[in-house]
Amino acid sequence: MSVAAVGLALLGSLFFALGAALQQSETGPDRVALRHLARRPRWLLGGLAVGAGTALHVLALRYGPLTLVQPLGAASLLFALPCAAALRHRRPRPRELAAAAAVAAGLTGLVLTVPEHTGDPRLGPWGAVALLAGAATVALGLLAVSRRVSPTARAGLLAMAAGVLYGATATLTRVLVDGAWEPWLLLAAPLPALAALGLLQRAYACGHFGVAFASLQVADPLTAVVFGAVLLGEPLPTGATATLTALAAALLAACGTVALARTGPPPAVHVPQVR
């Protein structure tokens, strides 16, 4: 069962990474509107790959515990950079891979320090309103700041905003998969995901795929952990050892993201525009 969970989780990470790289290859300063991107076959193929990766990750959770499956999701960053490099007909740079490995190791450490929650998560209407309002406020703040910074920082901030909204989506989804099929919850869940998709395409358009994808991978799980603790009553790391480990893992992930930012964007590749 554990072998199946590991295999499914790694395959899901590969599909997710491939989908992100395909979608990033279709974005640009004048190609960020979803209505335009949805006409491009490669972008749509990337969306299908992301969907397949998500489905495989959910299936992996049927065969293995969260503490085994969730850390393997960090492997998507290690897969994403080679996929993006291959689409641009170049080799991934060693510094990129080293920085990505640092982010993946940090994310894995963070996930492993979070205790497993055995109770059934419950979220009332007012809790959902607080979740959506909190995520939207943070995302809008990051969006506002992104307009005043360099392209590299803009890519990271926009992807972080998307990660916050995806983290909110993951929190709502966790409640749904445990049987809370209230109509209002089904209607609320897609809202932050759609907003996150648009922000993520803007992040990709900045030309710093490694920074954007790493920022997304950091912000998404951290947001889900915070919302899970505050709104669903899920446990956080306790004790000196777990707390220090979580802080060290967070620092490692942050340093890896900064290192990715310093590698610079990949060589530009001309992509024909949609007329």
C-alpha positions in Angstrom: 0.0 0.0 0.0 2.8 2.4 0.9 4.7 1.6 -2.3 1.5 2.4 -4.3 1.1 5.7 -2.4 4.6 6.7 -3.1 4.4 5.8 -6.8 1.1 7.7 -7.3 2.3 10.7 -5.4 5.5 11.0 -7.4 3.6 10.5 -10.7 1.2 13.1 -9.6 4.1 15.5 -8.9 5.5 14.9 -12.3 2.1 15.6 -14.0 1.7 18.8 -11.9 5.2 20.0 -12.8 4.7 19.3 -16.5 1.4 21.1 -16.5 2.9 24.2 -14.8 5.8 24.2 -17.3 3.4 23.9 -20.3 1.2 26.7 -19.0 4.2 29.0 -18.3 5.5 28.5 -21.8 2.3 30.0 -23.2 2.2 33.1 -21.0 3.8 36.5 -21.6 3.3 40.2 -20.8 0.5 40.4 -23.4 -0.8 36.9 -22.8 -2.2 36.6 -19.3 -6.0 36.8 -19.8 -7.6 33.4 -19.2 -10.0 33.9 -22.1 -7.0 34.2 -24.5 -4.9 31.4 -22.9 -7.9 29.0 -23.0 -7.6 29.1 -26.8 -4.1 27.8 -26.8 -3.8 24.0 -27.1 -0.6 23.8 -25.1 -2.0 25.8 -22.2 -5.1 23.6 -22.1 -2.9 20.5 -22.2 -1.0 21.9 -19.2 -4.3 22.4 -17.4 -5.2 18.7 -18.1 -1.8 17.7 -16.7 -2.3 19.7 -13.6 -5.7 18.1 -13.1 -4.3 14.7 -13.6 -1.6 15.4 -11.1 -4.1 16.6 -8.5 -6.3 13.5 -9.1 -3.2 11.2 -8.6 -2.3 13.0 -5.4 -5.8 12.5 -4.0 -5.7 8.8 -5.1 -2.4 8.4 -3.3 -4.0 9.5 -0.1 -6.3 6.5 -0.3 -3.2 4.2 -0.1 -1.0 6.0 2.3 -1.1 8.5 5.2 -0.9 12.2 4.8 2.5 12.2 6.5 3.9 10.0 3.7 2.1 11.4 0.6 2.2 15.2 1.3 6.0 15.6 1.5 6.3 13.9 -1.9 4.4 16.8 -3.4 7.5 18.9 -3.0 9.1 16.8 -5.7 7.0 18.8 -8.2 9.5 21.6 -7.9 12.4 19.3 -8.8 10.4 18.1 -11.8 9.2 21.5 -12.9 12.5 23.1 -13.7 13.8 20.3 -16.0 10.4 20.3 -17.7 10.5 24.1 -18.3 14.1 23.9 -19.5 13.2 21.1 -22.0 10.3 23.2 -23.4 12.8 26.0 -24.0 15.3 23.6 -25.5 18.0 24.1 -22.9 19.5 22.3 -20.0 18.6 23.2 -16.4 21.4 25.1 -14.7 23.0 23.4 -11.7 22.3 26.4 -9.5 18.6 26.2 -10.3 18.5 22.5 -9.4 20.4 23.1 -6.1 18.1 25.9 -5.1 15.0 23.9 -6.0 16.4 21.0 -3.9 16.7 23.3 -1.0 13.1 24.5 -1.3 11.9 20.9 -1.7 13.8 19.8 1.4 12.5 22.7 3.4 8.9 22.0 2.4 9.3 18.4 3.2 10.6 19.3 6.7 7.7 21.6 7.3 5.1 19.0 6.3 6.7 16.4 8.5 6.7 18.6 11.6 2.9 19.1 11.4 1.1 16.4 13.5 -1.5 14.3 11.8 -5.1 15.3 12.6 -7.4 12.3 13.2 -10.7 14.3 13.8 -13.3 15.2 11.3 -12.9 18.8 10.1 -16.0 21.0 10.4 -16.4 24.5 9.0 -19.6 26.6 9.4 -20.8 29.4 7.1 -19.2 32.1 9.1 -15.9 30.2 9.2 -16.0 29.9 5.4 -16.6 33.7 5.1 -13.7 34.4 7.4 -11.5 32.0 5.4 -12.4 33.6 2.0 -12.1 37.2 3.4 -8.8 36.5 5.0 -7.3 34.9 1.9 -8.6 37.6 -0.4 -7.2 40.3 1.9 -3.7 38.8 1.9 -3.8 38.1 -1.9 -4.9 41.7 -2.7 -2.2 43.1 -0.4 0.5 41.0 -2.2 -1.0 42.1 -5.6 -0.8 45.7 -4.6 2.9 45.4 -3.5 3.8 43.5 -6.7 3.1 46.5 -8.8 5.9 48.5 -7.2 8.8 45.9 -7.4 11.1 44.3 -9.9 9.9 41.6 -12.2 11.7 38.9 -10.1 9.9 40.0 -6.9 6.7 40.5 -8.8 6.7 36.9 -10.0 7.3 35.7 -6.4 4.6 38.0 -4.9 2.0 37.1 -7.5 2.7 33.4 -7.0 2.5 33.8 -3.3 -0.9 35.4 -3.7 -2.0 32.5 -5.8 -0.6 30.1 -3.2 -2.6 31.7 -0.5 -5.8 31.3 -2.5 -4.9 27.7 -3.4 -4.3 27.1 0.3 -7.8 28.4 1.1 -9.1 26.1 -1.7 -7.3 23.1 -0.1 -8.9 23.9 3.3 -12.4 24.0 1.8 -11.6 20.8 -0.2 -10.5 19.0 3.0 -13.9 19.7 4.6 -15.7 18.6 1.4 -13.8 15.2 1.1 -14.7 14.4 4.7 -18.4 14.4 3.9 -19.5 18.0 4.5 -21.5 18.5 1.2 -23.4 21.6 2.1 -24.4 23.5 -1.1 -22.8 26.8 0.0 -19.5 25.0 0.5 -19.6 23.6 -3.0 -20.3 27.0 -4.4 -17.5 28.7 -2.4 -14.7 26.2 -3.1 -14.1 27.2 -6.8 -13.9 30.9 -6.2 -10.4 31.2 -4.7 -9.1 28.6 -7.1 -10.2 30.6 -10.2 -8.7 33.8 -8.8 -5.5 31.9 -8.0 -5.3 30.6 -11.6 -5.4 34.1 -13.0 -2.8 35.4 -10.6 -0.5 32.5 -11.3 -0.6 33.1 -15.0 0.5 36.7 -14.3 3.3 35.4 -12.2 4.5 33.1 -15.0 4.3 36.0 -17.5 7.1 37.8 -15.5 9.6 35.3 -16.9 11.0 33.9 -13.6 9.4 30.4 -13.6 11.6 29.0 -10.9 10.8 31.9 -8.5 7.1 31.8 -9.2 6.7 28.0 -8.9 8.8 27.9 -5.7 6.8 30.7 -4.1 3.6 28.9 -5.0 4.8 25.7 -3.4 5.8 27.5 -0.2 2.7 29.7 0.2 0.1 27.0 -0.6 0.9 24.5 2.2 1.7 27.2 4.8 -1.6 28.8 4.2 -3.4 25.5 4.4 -1.7 24.7 7.7 -2.6 28.1 9.2 -6.2 27.9 8.1 -6.4 24.3 9.3 -5.1 25.2 12.7 -7.2 28.4 13.1 -10.5 27.3 11.6 -10.5 23.5 11.6 -8.7 22.9 15.0 -5.9 20.9 13.4 -2.7 20.7 15.5 0.5 22.7 14.9 4.1 21.5 15.8 4.6 21.5 19.6 7.7 21.1 21.7 11.1 22.7 21.3 12.4 20.1 18.8 9.5 20.2 16.4 9.3 24.0 16.6 13.0 24.5 15.8 12.8 21.9 13.0 9.9 23.8 11.5 11.7 27.1 11.7 14.8 25.6 10.2 12.8 24.0 7.4 11.0 27.3 6.7 14.4 29.1 6.6 15.8 26.5 4.2 12.8 26.9 1.9 13.1 30.7 2.0 16.8 30.6 1.2 16.2 28.3 -1.7 13.6 30.6 -3.1 16.0 33.6 -2.8 18.7 31.6 -4.5 16.3 30.8 -7.4 15.6 34.5 -7.8 19.3 35.2 -8.1 19.8 32.7 -10.9 18.0 35.1 -13.3 15.4 34.3 -15.8 15.9 31.7 -18.6 16.7 32.9 -22.1 13.6 34.3 -23.8 11.9 32.2 -26.4 9.6 33.8 -29.0 6.1 32.4 -28.9 3.7 33.5 -31.7 0.9 35.7 -30.4 -2.8 34.9 -30.7 -4.4 37.2 -33.3 
